[in-house]
Amino acid sequence: MEFSNIPDGKKPMNFSTQEVFYNNLPAEKKTPVVELLRREISEQDQEKIRAEIAADPENWISPYHFFFGMSIRNLLRQKGFGEDYWPIWNLDDIYVWLLEEAVRR
């Protein structure tokens, strides 16, 4: 039996497995979500997010996870892009990657 190195999204993941999981999601699933975030997050806030990412690429979201992160996760759920949309147990494992893609220039 051959095992895949791609996480299945059914349990919490660490930073590196989140990246592998996210990178293996189909672009047609990610594109509408990334576009939604680009529309919903002001250019000024996108600029702030880019600055935070540049300063600490792996941990930039940590101080923002509960307030800002929860608002992003709730927005995704309200717009139909919650856990049922993704093959995942919890948006915590992919919302940061979606944000990063949305603010990338």
C-alpha positions as CSV (number, residue, x, y, z in Angstrom):
1,M,0.0,0.0,0.0
2,E,1.3,3.4,-1.0
3,F,0.8,6.4,1.3
4,S,0.5,10.0,0.1
5,N,2.6,12.8,1.6
6,I,-0.3,15.2,1.1
7,P,-2.3,15.8,4.3
8,D,-5.9,14.9,4.2
9,G,-7.3,18.0,6.0
10,K,-9.2,15.9,8.6
11,K,-7.0,16.9,11.6
12,P,-5.0,19.9,12.7
13,M,-1.8,20.5,10.7
14,N,1.4,22.3,11.4
15,F,2.8,25.2,9.3
16,S,4.6,23.0,6.8
17,T,1.8,20.5,6.3
18,Q,-0.7,23.4,5.9
19,E,1.4,24.7,3.1
20,V,1.5,21.3,1.4
21,F,-2.2,20.9,1.8
22,Y,-2.9,24.4,0.5
23,N,-0.6,24.1,-2.5
24,N,-2.4,20.9,-3.5
25,L,-5.9,22.5,-3.5
26,P,-7.3,23.1,-7.0
27,A,-6.9,26.6,-8.3
28,E,-10.6,26.7,-9.3
29,K,-11.5,26.3,-5.6
30,K,-9.0,28.9,-4.4
31,T,-9.5,31.6,-7.0
32,P,-13.1,32.8,-6.0
33,V,-12.0,33.0,-2.3
34,V,-8.8,34.9,-3.1
35,E,-10.8,37.3,-5.2
36,L,-13.4,37.7,-2.4
37,L,-10.6,38.6,0.1
38,R,-9.1,41.1,-2.4
39,R,-12.4,42.9,-2.7
40,E,-13.3,42.8,1.0
41,I,-9.9,43.8,2.5
42,S,-9.1,47.5,1.8
43,E,-5.9,48.3,0.0
44,Q,-4.6,50.0,3.1
45,D,-5.2,46.8,5.2
46,Q,-3.6,44.7,2.4
47,E,-0.6,46.9,2.6
48,K,-0.4,46.4,6.4
49,I,-0.7,42.6,5.9
50,R,2.1,42.6,3.4
51,A,4.3,44.5,5.8
52,E,3.5,42.0,8.6
53,I,4.3,39.1,6.3
54,A,7.6,40.7,5.3
55,A,8.6,41.3,8.9
56,D,7.8,37.7,10.1
57,P,6.8,35.3,7.3
58,E,6.0,32.3,9.5
59,N,4.4,34.0,12.5
60,W,2.9,37.2,11.3
61,I,-0.7,36.1,12.0
62,S,-0.1,35.1,15.6
63,P,-1.1,38.4,17.3
64,Y,-4.1,38.7,14.9
65,H,-5.5,35.1,14.9
66,F,-8.3,35.7,17.4
67,F,-9.8,39.0,16.3
68,F,-8.8,39.6,12.7
69,G,-8.4,35.9,11.9
70,M,-11.9,35.1,13.3
71,S,-13.4,37.9,11.2
72,I,-11.8,36.5,8.1
73,R,-12.9,32.9,8.9
74,N,-16.4,34.1,9.6
75,L,-16.5,36.1,6.4
76,L,-15.5,33.0,4.5
77,R,-18.2,30.9,6.2
78,Q,-20.8,33.6,5.6
79,K,-19.9,33.7,1.9
80,G,-20.1,30.0,1.4
81,F,-16.4,29.2,1.7
82,G,-16.5,27.4,5.1
83,E,-15.4,24.0,6.1
84,D,-18.0,22.4,3.8
85,Y,-16.6,24.1,0.8
86,W,-13.1,22.9,1.5
87,P,-12.1,19.3,2.2
88,I,-10.9,20.4,5.7
89,W,-11.9,20.1,9.3
90,N,-11.2,23.7,10.2
91,L,-10.4,26.9,8.3
92,D,-7.6,27.6,10.8
93,D,-5.4,25.5,8.6
94,I,-5.8,27.4,5.4
95,Y,-7.1,30.9,6.0
96,V,-3.7,32.4,6.4
97,W,-2.5,30.9,3.1
98,L,-5.6,32.4,1.4
99,L,-4.9,35.8,2.9
100,E,-1.3,35.6,1.8
101,E,-2.3,34.8,-1.7
102,A,-4.9,37.5,-1.7
103,V,-2.5,40.3,-0.7
104,R,0.4,39.1,-3.0
105,R,1.2,41.5,-5.8
